[in-house]
């Protein structure tokens, strides 16, 4: 792959800070309350969910334009869960990708668009075979 852009960020753990090289991101990090933390900062799962949702929505726009489908009223929500991985006893991630569509994309039409988007999206490609991703049309 020939890189067109490289994002750079530095973090020092779940109880620290995440900072991007350009300074646009500078966030306190904290364990969520569900993992025993105080929840007084963002966490890697939230950052991953935001990035994946944004990338997936943009990829959906590209796919929709190729298919001549209007997605101007659509939105994408990524739900990233962390839990125990029974295979090795460590932690693993799963994702539910929810697309809120107008009426003309309900049912099979919307699901077909999500499947094509999932095949095209760079985040989906990066996680394929490693993270279970469920696609949901709403």
N, C-alpha and C positions, 0 to 999 in steps of 0.2 A: 504494500500500500504506500502510495506517495501522500504524505501528510499535507493537508491544505491549512490546517490550524491545529495548534496544540494548546490545550488548557493546562494550567499549572496551579496546583493548590497544595498547601501544606497543613497538616493537622498533627496534633500530639496526643491523640487518644480521645476516648468518649467523654472524658472530663477535662476538656481543654478548649482549644479554639481551632477553627478552620479558616484559613486565609488564602485568597487567591493571589496570584502574582501581580495582578493589576489593581488589587485593593477593592474590587467591587464586592467581593465576599469577605466578610470578617465577622464570624459568628461564634458565640460561645456554644460549646458542646456539652451535653449532659445525658446521662442515662435516662431513658423514659421511666416514669413511675412504675410501669409494668415490669421493668427489669431491675427494680430496686433503687432507682435514682430519684432525684428531686424534680426532674422534669423542667429545670430552669434554663434550658438551652435546647437547641435543635439536636438531632441525632443523625447518624449516617443513613438510617432507613428513610427519614424524611427527605434528606438531600437526594438520595437515590430515587425516591418516588417523584420528586419535583422534576429531576432531570429526565427520567424515563417518560413521564407524562408529556413534558414539553417536546421531547424528541419524537415520541409516538404521534402526537398531534400534528407536528410539522410533516412527518413522513406520510400521515394520512392525507394531508393536503396535497402532497405530490401525487400520491396514488389516485386520489379523487380527481385531480385535474386530468390525469392520463385517461381516466375512465369517464370523464365529462360528468362528474357527480358533484353537486353543490353540498359542501360541508361547512358553509359559512356559519351555520347555527349549531354546529356540533362542538362538544367539549370532551376532553379525556381526563379521567381521574385514575391515577395509579395507586393501588393499595399494596404497600410492601409490608410483608409480615416476616418476623424473625422467630425461629423456634428451634427446638432440639431436632437434630438430624439423626434418625434412628440408625442410619447406616454406619455412622462413626462416633455417635455420642456428642459430637460438637454442635455447632449451630448452622442453620441453613436459612435460606430465604425463599419466599414464594411471592408471586404477584398476581393480583386481580386487576386487569385493565378494563375499566368501565368507560364505554363511550355513550354519551348522552346525545341521541340523534333526534332530528325532527321526524315527523310521521313517515315521510317517503323513504326513510332508511331503517324502519323498524323491521324486525324479523330477519329473514334470510338475506335480504339485500344488505343490511347493516353488518351482519355476521360475515358475509363474503368480503366486504370492504375491510373489516378488521383483520381477517385472515391474510389478505393481500398486504395490508399494512404491516402486520407482524412479520411477514416474510421479508419486507423491505427495510424496516426500521433498524438503524445501526445498534441501538441498545438491545433490541430483540435478537439480532444476529450475535452480539457479544455474549448474551446469556443463554442462548439456545443450547439445550442439553444439560444445562447446569442449574437452572431455576425453573420451577413449574410456573407457567403463566396461563391464567384463565382469562378468556376473552368474553366480555359481557356487553350486550346491547341493552341500553335503557331508553 
